[in-house]
Amino acid sequence: MGKTLAAPVSAPFDVGWWVLELGIDSAAHGASWLASSAMHGGSRWEKPARWGLRAAHMALLVAVAGALVVGLAGFERSWDPTYVALAAAVLVGAVITVPWRAGGLPSSLLIVPLLAAYWRFGVTAMPLVLIASVAANALRGSSWGAVALITTHDLIAFVLAHMAAGAVQHPEVGTAMFALTFAVLRVGLWSAAKHADLSATKDRHVDPPDLSLSLVVGPLGAVAVVAGVILGDGGLLLALAGLLPILCVVAEWWRLRIARAEAEAERDRLGRARELQEQLTHLITHEVRNPLTTVLGYSQLARTSLEAGSDRAEEVGKHLDRIYRAGKSIERLTENLLQLSKVENAGEVSANEKVDLVALARDVAAEMEPLAERKRQNLVLDLPDQAPLAWASPILLREALNNLVSNAVKYTPEGGSVRVWARSGPEPGTATLGVTDNGYGLSEIDQTRLFTKFFRSEDARVVRERGAGLGLALTQAIVQRMGGNILVESKLNEGATFRVQLTSAGEGNQ
């Protein structure tokens, strides 16, 4: 395009469209037959149908590429030394790869030298794309299916981008249109292949296009174009000869940067895993070992009492009571762990329905009343006359409120008060269920980790109370899985307020 604008499409294009229609018709019929067989034939046809659909997709791509190439006019071979030099530059650009994002597959910098090659030779640069796609992906160890897929994508993108550029009369503007269209089409074709679940898209050695990377580095090709406009072919090649080594250095620097970010992320993940392991070890040490010690100790005492004679039956009964309470402690811990695992699994959450928050609060308060009376606490219900309704799972919401009230009673000293309340709002379309106490309260540091699994405050008053640090983590998981949110407001030594905000389902009758 630098010396001559790409030639327009002419008569052979009709032949290309005939081939294209034939390919589309054959692929569509094959895909339709295989899909119908899969639906009516059951699992016996599942694998053949999937294979057939993939084959139909690939056949369609080949048909499109073949039709477009056959339909091109103005295509001819070139033995210009500049063409050979640009061929080497395009190959180098295809080989240089860089992952644009951490954890992403590396994408090539093909667009930079290709932009310059297209500006200089127009449609005649098409074989350069073919050679670069095959050679670069083969050098990376891609499967031949992946090489065929990428090459076909690049050919289709090149031809369609060439058609888009042909609509622009100014060579430099047409080159920019070509580069943008080529980058967008490559990404679109790759997304379609992934959607079709082609096995080639899962090849870790393949070069998946990245639009963001192309848009960032693509303008660098304009530097070579400007040099070509001013200085001719010598300036074009010199500019590319300077750009490609710089791109190699930048790509290597970027790879190191991505690798460092991934290493830091992995270090953080391992740190969290180590912390979780320590917390789990602490949990097993304190919350499981102690009850087990009780079970073993009082089992031995009960056996001794039985061997001593029937006159010690009352003593045996006390030992069995202690064994039972220790067993229940382990059972509660196990149930919490299982419940948390179920709630975190999407398939384990029951469907939401309208829940009367007033009725639920009364039921939970009635269950917790004996616990509060034992500590001479005042358990108060603060409920409106018009009952707010919320979309929630009744069983799970009861579990969440039970945890909140139980915690409030546990971490409020004797003679304190716990208030259970429900409201509509405060935000439109929401209903709120809350628990307020005047207990120990929470420090700002504790509030940042409050809903973490196995977290226990270092406050000496809290440490005295038995707990596994799972209740609030479970509560948050429950509320979030019901589409709600849980908030906490607290000051140390001034109590705490927990709010569960859910989607409102209107108001019911009291």
Order of alpha helices (4+ residues) and beta strands (2+ residues): alpha-alpha-alpha-beta-beta-alpha-alpha-alpha-alpha-alpha-alpha-alpha-alpha-alpha-beta-alpha-beta-beta-alpha-beta-beta-alpha-alpha-alpha-beta-beta
